[in-house]
Amino acid sequence: MHIAALISYNYNPSFQAKIDTNYFHKKALSWNLGMIARTNPAAVENYFAQMGVWAGFNKGSGYANKFVSYCCLKAAEIFKQLNFILPPKIELEDFRNFNLDSGTTGVCFFRSGGDPRTPIRSVFFNSFAERAKKMLRGKQVEINWENFPLIAADAKDNNWLSSEHYLAPFIHEFAHNLHYHKLYSKYGCPEPNQGYVFNPAVDYLLNKLNEPIAQNNPFVPTSLAIFINDNVGKYAASSLPETFAEIFTQKIVKNLDLFNLKLIRNPFENSSKNNTLDRILEEIWEGLIGDNQGLIR
Ligand SMILES: [Zn+2]
C-alpha cells in the first residue's frame, strides 16, 4: 500500500479547541494510584515526625493506611509550598470512636474539650472500618478508600463538594486547621492552650461562625447563601467554616499539577476585592462576622 493512502486530507486540527483535561485526569489518577500502592505509611509517619507533627496511619486496612498517608503527605507538601501551618496531629481513626457518621471522611477539632486524643487543630480521617454503602451512579458502592476517587467525583457531580479530586478532603481538613490557627492567633483561644492567649469570649465568635446557614442565618443573607450553594456547593453552604474550607480547597485544586500534586502557582496571590468568592474567603478568614458590614453581615 502506498503511504499516501493512509493520510487523510480531511485532517483539520483546531488550535482553538479546549485542552482535553479528562485524558490527563485519568492518566494522572492511575499514575498516583501506582504511587499509593508503593507508599510506606511508617515512612510517612517519620516524615511528619521530623516536622513536629504526630501522625498515625496504622488503624485502617493495609490499603487505607497507604491511601491516607499518601494524601496527607501531598496535602502537607502543598501547605509547605504556601508556608501554611500543619495540624499538630493527623490520624487515621475508626470514626465510631468519635460518634461521627460512618460516611464522614474527615474532621478537624477546633476544641480539644479536654480530651488528650484530640488536641486543638488535630485532623482525623475515617478508617471506614464500618462498612457503610452509598448509591453511586445507580450502584450500591461500599464507602472505602479503594472507591474514594469515584466517591469524590460523584460528590462534585451532585454539587455536594467544590472539587472532584480525591485529595480535596485532605486539603479541606488542613484548611480548617489553618483557619482556626488564624482566628486563635488574632482573637485568642477559647480554651487554655500553650500556643495562644486564653480568651473564653472567643466562644461567641465560634458560635456565630458555626451557625447553620440554611436556617435564616442572621449573618448570611439568603442571596449570599444561594450564591455559595451554586458556586461552591451544598456542603459549603452548610456553615461558614465549611464555606471557607471548600473555597480554599477549590482554589488549591484548580492550581494543582495533576501528576505530582504540587501547586503550579499560588492560588491566593491574585485574590481581588471585586471577586465575590475572594471576598467571602477573606471575611471568614478574618472572622469578620456580626459587624453589619461586608457580604457576611
Ligand atoms: Zn469541614
Residues whose N, C-alpha, C, O or C-beta is under 5 A from the ligand:
A	BS01	ZN	E242 A245
